[in-house]
Amino acid sequence: MERLIINEVQEVSCDRCSISALCLPGELSDADRAALNQIVQRARPVRKGACLFRAGDRADSVFALRTGSLKSFRVTPEGAEHVTGFFLPGEVVGLESLANGAHTHTAVALDTSLVCRIPLDQFDALSVRIPTMRRQLVRVMSRELNDAQERLADARHAGAPATFAGFLLDLSDRLQRRGLETRCFMLPMSRGEIASYLGLTQETVSRVIARLQQDGMIAIHAREVRIVDEQAMRALARCGLHGCRPTPE
């Protein structure tokens, strides 16, 4: 995989960025936004398949995704790739490294993406002067932890259809935070990557997709998914969470 090389380029500033409301606390003053803009480094586009960082790399920055999508993964002792997350614009990548100063996962672009690099040493210095910046980082980390806990609960208590329904609804909800279309969207990841992330086999994912289409809940063509019956999808996802009997695989 090609390694991303960070180079500053002339891009839109934080205060004019269309996703700044997702990354930045709303109570920042114009002066504080200007100070943050001084430390943010805009990178050249990350081409599909390029590596943003690798497991074991020293972590001196976190990254805010502006456009495109990324996946994170770790390699199992058997040498298999286990997908650990998918990232959409407005989300922060690399937070797992804050615990010990090194990345524990590898992040790769699923399609051409733009990221903003935020050096941690400069961020720490700035957050002393602007406490809302540190609180925003804590909020982002808390949301990541909560999402991870919910996914773990889904995996333990839901059948494959409920787990997959929850996955699609999670993507839809995250797109809604960006103000984008939530009922019809493209999946940047492959079915194999979805299966790895959900702890299912690719064959199971394909069977679930066929079943949900047959039941009139979704329609999928290639990687375009349309949620046809959102109410039924949410009921199916809740079934796994609340312990009712899931639909058989």
VOPAGU-2260 file (C-alpha; in pm, 1 decimal, decimal comma):
REM VOPAGU-2260
SITE   aa  ch    i         X         Y         Z
SITE  MET   A    0       0,0       0,0       0,0
SITE  GLU   A    1     115,0     350,3     -77,6
SITE  ARG   A    2     198,2     559,8     227,8
SITE  LEU   A    3      38,3     903,1     246,2
SITE  ILE   A    4     286,8    1189,8     260,7
SITE  ILE   A    5     151,3    1497,5     432,6
SITE  ASN   A    6     206,5    1821,2     245,3
SITE  GLU   A    7      27,1    2143,2     311,9
SITE  VAL   A    8    -180,7    2269,8      21,5
SITE  GLN   A    9    -404,1    2569,8     -16,8
SITE  GLU   A   10    -747,0    2450,6      91,6
SITE  VAL   A   11   -1053,5    2604,0     250,3
SITE  SER   A   12   -1000,0    2719,0     608,5
SITE  CYS   A   13   -1177,3    2565,5     910,5
SITE  ASP   A   14   -1424,3    2852,2     944,6
SITE  ARG   A   15   -1537,2    2806,0     582,7
SITE  CYS   A   16   -1535,3    2426,1     578,3
SITE  SER   A   17   -1877,3    2269,9     513,9
SITE  ILE   A   18   -1825,9    2004,9     785,8
SITE  SER   A   19   -1673,6    2228,4    1053,4
SITE  ALA   A   20   -1988,5    2197,6    1265,8
SITE  LEU   A   21   -1916,3    1825,8    1301,7
SITE  CYS   A   22   -1550,5    1869,2    1399,1
SITE  LEU   A   23   -1552,7    2191,2    1600,0
SITE  PRO   A   24   -1741,4    2299,2    1912,2
SITE  GLY   A   25   -2003,8    2555,9    1815,6
SITE  GLU   A   26   -1908,9    2797,0    2094,0
SITE  LEU   A   27   -1566,2    2879,1    1948,2
SITE  SER   A   28   -1511,0    3247,6    1884,4
SITE  ASP   A   29   -1381,5    3373,3    1551,6
SITE  ALA   A   30   -1041,5    3433,3    1712,4
SITE  ASP   A   31   -1030,3    3077,1    1850,2
SITE  ARG   A   32   -1125,5    2933,1    1511,2
SITE  ALA   A   33    -849,9    3136,7    1352,2
SITE  ALA   A   34    -599,4    3001,6    1608,0
SITE  LEU   A   35    -709,0    2643,9    1536,2
SITE  ASN   A   36    -685,0    2706,9    1163,9
SITE  GLN   A   37    -319,1    2795,2    1212,1
SITE  ILE   A   38    -230,2    2447,1    1340,3
SITE  VAL   A   39    -446,5    2238,6    1105,8
SITE  GLN   A   40    -255,2    2097,3     810,8
SITE  ARG   A   41    -444,0    2008,3     493,7
SITE  ALA   A   42    -310,2    1705,9     311,9
SITE  ARG   A   43    -303,0    1617,7     -53,7
SITE  PRO   A   44    -579,1    1374,5    -155,0
SITE  VAL   A   45    -540,7    1023,1     -19,9
SITE  ARG   A   46    -586,1     795,5    -319,0
SITE  LYS   A   47    -793,7     479,6    -292,0
SITE  GLY   A   48    -585,4     207,8    -126,3
SITE  ALA   A   49    -332,7     456,3      16,5
SITE  CYS   A   50    -235,1     419,5     381,0
SITE  LEU   A   51    -292,6     711,2     617,6
SITE  PHE   A   52    -102,2     540,3     899,7
SITE  ARG   A   53       1,1     188,1     993,9
SITE  ALA   A   54     -25,8      -9,5    1314,6
SITE  GLY   A   55     287,3      53,2    1519,8
SITE  ASP   A   56     351,2     400,3    1377,6
SITE  ARG   A   57     426,7     666,9    1635,8
SITE  ALA   A   58     118,8     884,8    1673,3
SITE  ASP   A   59     184,3    1256,9    1673,5
SITE  SER   A   60    -144,9    1362,2    1514,2
SITE  VAL   A   61    -511,4    1283,7    1472,7
SITE  PHE   A   62    -694,7    1331,8    1144,2
SITE  ALA   A   63   -1031,9    1485,6    1062,6
SITE  LEU   A   64   -1182,4    1336,4     748,4
SITE  ARG   A   65   -1318,3    1602,8     512,1
SITE  THR   A   66   -1428,3    1402,1     208,7
SITE  GLY   A   67   -1425,4    1036,2     107,6
SITE  SER   A   68   -1410,8     740,1     345,1
SITE  LEU   A   69   -1155,7     530,5     532,6
SITE  LYS   A   70   -1141,7     192,1     697,8
SITE  SER   A   71    -929,3      82,6     990,3
SITE  PHE   A   72    -810,5    -271,9    1045,8
SITE  ARG   A   73    -571,5    -485,3    1242,2
SITE  VAL   A   74    -398,3    -804,5    1136,5
SITE  THR   A   75    -481,6   -1114,4    1339,8
SITE  PRO   A   76    -210,2   -1357,8    1456,8
SITE  GLU   A   77    -318,8   -1581,1    1167,3
SITE  GLY   A   78    -239,3   -1302,8     922,1
SITE  ALA   A   79    -600,4   -1216,2     836,1
SITE  GLU   A   80    -729,0    -860,1     808,2
SITE  HIS   A   81    -996,1    -773,7    1064,5
SITE  VAL   A   82   -1180,8    -450,0     988,7
SITE  THR   A   83   -1232,8    -243,5    1303,9
SITE  GLY   A   84   -1405,1      68,5    1172,8
SITE  PHE   A   85   -1530,4     281,2     885,7
SITE  PHE   A   86   -1497,2     659,9     883,9
SITE  LEU   A   87   -1710,3     920,9     706,5
SITE  PRO   A   88   -1654,1    1296,3     658,0
SITE  GLY   A   89   -1660,3    1494,5     978,9
SITE  GLU   A   90   -1523,5    1204,3    1183,8
SITE  VAL   A   91   -1185,8    1189,7    1356,7
SITE  VAL   A   92    -939,5     911,9    1275,0
SITE  GLY   A   93    -654,7     792,6    1498,1
SITE  LEU   A   94    -808,6     842,4    1842,8
SITE  GLU   A   95    -710,3     488,4    1944,5
SITE  SER   A   96    -347,8     602,1    1951,2
SITE  LEU   A   97    -395,8     846,5    2238,3
SITE  ALA   A   98    -366,2     571,5    2499,9
SITE  ASN   A   99      -2,8     480,8    2434,6
SITE  GLY   A  100     123,7     718,2    2166,2
SITE  ALA   A  101     123,8     460,9    1885,3
SITE  HIS   A  102    -136,5     350,9    1635,0
SITE  THR   A  103    -284,6       9,8    1705,8
SITE  HIS   A  104    -471,2     -11,1    1374,3
SITE  THR   A  105    -392,9      65,8    1010,2
SITE  ALA   A  106    -607,7     321,9     824,4
SITE  VAL   A  107    -658,3     297,7     447,9
SITE  ALA   A  108    -866,1     508,4     206,6
SITE  LEU   A  109   -1167,7     330,9      58,4
SITE  ASP   A  110   -1192,4     599,9    -207,8
SITE  THR   A  111   -1014,9     928,1    -280,4
SITE  SER   A  112   -1029,3    1123,5      43,8
SITE  LEU   A  113    -919,3    1452,4     196,0
SITE  VAL   A  114    -805,8    1477,9     557,4
SITE  CYS   A  115    -695,7    1751,3     792,9
SITE  ARG   A  116    -396,8    1667,0    1011,7
SITE  ILE   A  117    -404,9    1802,7    1366,6
SITE  PRO   A  118     -64,6    1778,7    1544,0
SITE  LEU   A  119    -125,3    1667,9    1902,4
SITE  ASP   A  120     145,9    1878,7    2064,0
SITE  GLN   A  121       8,4    2197,9    1910,5
SITE  PHE   A  122    -348,0    2088,8    1987,5
SITE  ASP   A  123    -255,8    2032,6    2353,3
SITE  ALA   A  124     -99,5    2376,2    2377,0
SITE  LEU   A  125    -400,7    2537,5    2212,0
SITE  SER   A  126    -652,8    2351,0    2428,4
SITE  VAL   A  127    -493,9    2500,5    2741,4
SITE  ARG   A  128    -601,4    2839,9    2611,0
SITE  ILE   A  129    -927,5    2712,8    2460,8
SITE  PRO   A  130   -1078,2    2454,2    2701,2
SITE  THR   A  131   -1373,4    2393,5    2467,9
SITE  MET   A  132   -1133,4    2225,5    2224,5
SITE  ARG   A  133   -1037,9    1961,9    2480,8
SITE  ARG   A  134   -1402,1    1910,6    2572,8
SITE  GLN   A  135   -1483,9    1856,3    2206,0
SITE  LEU   A  136   -1214,5    1589,5    2179,9
SITE  VAL   A  137   -1357,3    1418,5    2489,3
SITE  ARG   A  138   -1705,1    1429,2    2332,1
SITE  VAL   A  139   -1574,6    1271,8    2012,9
SITE  MET   A  140   -1393,1     999,2    2206,7
SITE  SER   A  141   -1701,7     935,5    2421,4
SITE  ARG   A  142   -1916,1     894,4    2109,6
SITE  GLU   A  143   -1662,7     653,2    1961,7
SITE  LEU   A  144   -1660,8     447,6    2283,6
SITE  ASN   A  145   -2040,2     443,7    2303,5
SITE  ASP   A  146   -2070,9     334,4    1940,6
SITE  ALA   A  147   -1815,8      57,8    1997,5
SITE  GLN   A  148   -2004,4     -66,3    2304,3
SITE  GLU   A  149   -2332,3     -70,9    2113,0
SITE  ARG   A  150   -2172,8    -264,7    1827,2
SITE  LEU   A  151   -2038,0    -518,3    2078,0
SITE  ALA   A  152   -2383,2    -557,2    2230,9
SITE  ASP   A  153   -2531,8    -607,8    1885,0
SITE  ALA   A  154   -2277,1    -874,7    1799,9
SITE  ARG   A  155   -2344,0   -1063,9    2123,8
SITE  HIS   A  156   -2722,9   -1054,8    2122,2
SITE  ALA   A  157   -2842,2   -1004,6    1764,9
SITE  GLY   A  158   -2866,8   -1241,5    1475,6
SITE  ALA   A  159   -2704,2   -1160,7    1143,8
SITE  PRO   A  160   -3010,7    -978,6     995,8
SITE  ALA   A  161   -3044,2    -750,7    1300,9
SITE  THR   A  162   -2669,7    -684,4    1305,2
SITE  PHE   A  163   -2665,0    -592,8     935,8
SITE  ALA   A  164   -2976,5    -376,5     969,9
SITE  GLY   A  165   -2811,0    -191,5    1258,3
SITE  PHE   A  166   -2500,8    -139,4    1045,9
SITE  LEU   A  167   -2697,3      23,8     761,2
SITE  LEU   A  168   -2898,0     238,4    1001,8
SITE  ASP   A  169   -2577,8     351,2    1174,1
SITE  LEU   A  170   -2441,3     467,6     837,5
SITE  SER   A  171   -2771,2     642,0     766,4
SITE  ASP   A  172   -2766,5     821,8    1102,5
SITE  ARG   A  173   -2407,5     933,8    1050,9
SITE  LEU   A  174   -2495,5    1069,7     706,6
SITE  GLN   A  175   -2785,9    1258,0     864,0
SITE  ARG   A  176   -2541,6    1440,3    1092,1
SITE  ARG   A  177   -2374,5    1566,3     774,4
SITE  GLY   A  178   -2706,4    1681,7     629,5
SITE  LEU   A  179   -2684,5    1429,7     344,3
SITE  GLU   A  180   -2927,6    1181,0     194,3
SITE  THR   A  181   -3004,6     909,1     447,4
SITE  ARG   A  182   -3237,0     674,1     261,3
SITE  CYS   A  183   -3025,8     618,1     -50,9
SITE  PHE   A  184   -2644,8     614,2     -39,0
SITE  MET   A  185   -2335,6     440,3    -169,5
SITE  LEU   A  186   -2145,0     182,1      31,8
SITE  PRO   A  187   -1773,7     259,6      -8,8
SITE  MET   A  188   -1676,3     -73,2     144,8
SITE  SER   A  189   -1703,5    -420,7      -6,5
SITE  ARG   A  190   -1925,1    -698,9     126,5
SITE  GLY   A  191   -1612,6    -877,5     244,2
SITE  GLU   A  192   -1509,5    -571,1     445,9
SITE  ILE   A  193   -1859,5    -542,0     593,1
SITE  ALA   A  194   -1848,8    -909,8     689,6
SITE  SER   A  195   -1509,3    -867,5     857,1
SITE  TYR   A  196   -1633,9    -564,8    1051,3
SITE  LEU   A  197   -1954,5    -734,9    1167,3
SITE  GLY   A  198   -1791,2   -1065,8    1251,5
SITE  LEU   A  199   -1988,5   -1250,9     984,9
SITE  THR   A  200   -1891,5   -1444,1     674,1
SITE  GLN   A  201   -1928,5   -1285,9     332,9
SITE  GLU   A  202   -2176,0   -1559,5     239,5
SITE  THR   A  203   -2391,2   -1471,1     541,8
SITE  VAL   A  204   -2389,5   -1102,3     445,5
SITE  SER   A  205   -2500,8   -1192,2      92,9
SITE  ARG   A  206   -2781,0   -1412,1     228,2
SITE  VAL   A  207   -2897,2   -1139,0     465,3
SITE  ILE   A  208   -2900,9    -882,2     185,3
SITE  ALA   A  209   -3109,5   -1116,5     -30,5
SITE  ARG   A  210   -3348,7   -1179,0     259,7
SITE  LEU   A  211   -3393,7    -808,5     343,0
SITE  GLN   A  212   -3454,5    -729,1     -23,2
SITE  GLN   A  213   -3706,9   -1011,2     -48,6
SITE  ASP   A  214   -3884,5    -873,1     259,9
SITE  GLY   A  215   -3900,1    -526,8     101,0
SITE  MET   A  216   -3683,7    -354,2     358,9
SITE  ILE   A  217   -3394,1    -252,6     132,8
SITE  ALA   A  218   -3295,8    -242,2    -232,3
SITE  ILE   A  219   -2930,6    -280,9    -329,4
SITE  HIS   A  220   -2777,1    -242,7    -673,5
SITE  ALA   A  221   -2399,4    -291,9    -682,2
SITE  ARG   A  222   -2291,9     -68,1    -389,1
SITE  GLU   A  223   -2593,6     163,3    -389,6
SITE  VAL   A  224   -2831,6      86,7    -103,9
SITE  ARG   A  225   -3181,1     225,1     -60,8
SITE  ILE   A  226   -3366,0     187,2     267,5
SITE  VAL   A  227   -3721,6     112,9     156,0
SITE  ASP   A  228   -3888,0      42,7     492,4
SITE  GLU   A  229   -3697,5     227,1     763,7
SITE  GLN   A  230   -3952,9     145,1    1032,6
SITE  ALA   A  231   -3919,7    -227,7     970,1
SITE  MET   A  232   -3539,5    -197,1     961,9
SITE  ARG   A  233   -3532,6     -21,7    1299,5
SITE  ALA   A  234   -3769,8    -279,2    1444,7
SITE  LEU   A  235   -3539,3    -555,5    1321,9
SITE  ALA   A  236   -3232,4    -384,5    1469,3
SITE  ARG   A  237   -3410,2    -333,0    1804,4
SITE  CYS   A  238   -3506,7    -699,7    1806,5
SITE  GLY   A  239   -3144,9    -799,1    1855,2
SITE  LEU   A  240   -3078,3    -528,3    2111,8
SITE  HIS   A  241   -3381,6    -614,8    2323,1
SITE  GLY   A  242   -3335,4    -989,0    2307,7
SITE  CYS   A  243   -3642,3   -1084,3    2104,8
SITE  ARG   A  244   -3607,7   -1369,7    1867,3
SITE  PRO   A  245   -3411,2   -1254,8    1559,5
SITE  THR   A  246   -3500,4   -1351,4    1206,6
SITE  PRO   A  247   -3313,3   -1671,9    1111,3
SITE  GLU   A  248   -3012,3   -1634,2     886,5
